[in-house]
């Protein structure tokens, strides 16, 4: 692999992970606007952040999977496996949280004012 191909590949990984970070930032800003904008729906703000985290983790996971092509030693493989496991667990936790918030919202017939 030539140096230009490696730099191009690393740039692609960085770009994918950066998109995921921007998506998360957008959801966090939306949640802050919900909280400060007079709506004060704490559950809805939590739901927005959980949704944003799920989407962002998908982009981070894609970047991490692209990095596997470059793994050369057992230590790198182990490190990748632990990061993959941690991200998978976080994704499941955020999915569970979003489901709990969404279920609560369905039972209360909309986001209630505090």
C-alpha positions in Angstrom: 0.0 0.0 0.0 1.4 3.4 -0.9 1.6 6.3 1.4 -1.0 8.3 -0.5 -3.5 5.3 -0.2 -2.9 5.1 3.5 -3.4 8.8 4.0 -6.6 8.7 1.9 -7.8 5.7 3.9 -7.1 7.4 7.2 -8.9 10.5 6.0 -11.9 8.5 5.1 -12.0 6.9 8.6 -11.6 10.3 10.2 -14.4 11.8 8.0 -16.9 9.0 8.9 -16.2 9.4 12.6 -16.4 13.2 12.4 -19.8 12.9 10.8 -20.9 10.8 13.7 -19.6 13.4 16.1 -21.5 16.2 14.3 -24.7 14.2 14.4 -24.3 13.7 18.2 -23.6 17.4 18.7 -26.7 18.3 16.7 -28.9 16.1 18.9 -27.4 17.5 22.1 -28.1 21.0 20.9 -31.7 20.1 20.0 -32.1 18.6 23.6 -30.7 21.8 25.1 -33.1 23.9 23.0 -36.0 21.7 24.3 -34.9 22.2 27.9 -34.2 26.0 27.7 -36.8 26.9 25.1 -39.6 26.8 27.7 -40.7 23.3 26.8 -38.9 21.7 29.8 -39.5 18.1 28.6 -36.8 16.3 30.4 -37.9 12.9 29.0 -37.9 14.2 25.5 -34.5 15.7 25.9 -33.2 12.4 27.2 -34.8 10.7 24.2 -33.1 13.0 21.8 -29.7 12.4 23.3 -30.2 8.7 23.3 -31.3 8.7 19.6 -28.3 10.9 18.7 -25.9 8.6 20.5 -27.3 5.6 18.7 -26.8 7.2 15.3 -23.4 8.6 16.2 -22.3 5.1 17.5 -23.2 3.6 14.1 -20.8 6.0 12.4 -18.1 5.4 15.0 -18.6 1.7 14.5 -18.2 2.0 10.8 -14.9 3.9 11.3 -13.7 1.3 13.8 -14.5 -1.5 11.4 -12.6 0.2 8.6 -9.6 0.4 11.0 -9.7 -3.4 11.3 -8.2 -3.7 7.8 -4.9 -2.2 9.3 -4.7 -4.6 12.3 -1.3 -6.4 12.3 -0.6 -7.7 15.9 -2.5 -9.6 18.6 -2.4 -6.5 20.8 -4.1 -4.4 18.1 -6.7 -7.1 17.6 -7.4 -7.3 21.4 -7.7 -3.5 21.6 -10.1 -3.4 18.7 -12.1 -6.2 20.3 -12.5 -4.4 23.6 -13.5 -1.1 21.8 -16.0 -3.0 19.7 -17.4 -4.7 22.8 -17.7 -1.4 24.7 -19.4 0.4 21.8 -21.8 -2.5 21.3 -22.7 -2.4 25.0 -23.2 1.4 24.9 -25.3 1.1 21.8 -27.6 -1.5 23.5 -27.8 0.7 26.6 -28.8 3.8 24.6 -31.3 1.7 22.6 -32.8 0.4 25.8 -33.0 3.9 27.3 -34.6 5.3 24.1 -37.2 2.5 24.2 -38.0 3.2 27.9 -38.4 6.9 27.3 -40.5 6.2 24.2 -42.7 3.7 26.0 -43.2 6.2 28.9 -44.2 8.9 26.4 -46.8 6.6 24.8 -48.4 5.8 28.1 -48.6 9.5 29.1 -50.1 10.5 25.8 -47.5 13.0 24.8 -44.7 15.0 26.5 -46.3 16.5 29.6 -45.4 20.1 30.7 -43.6 20.3 34.1 
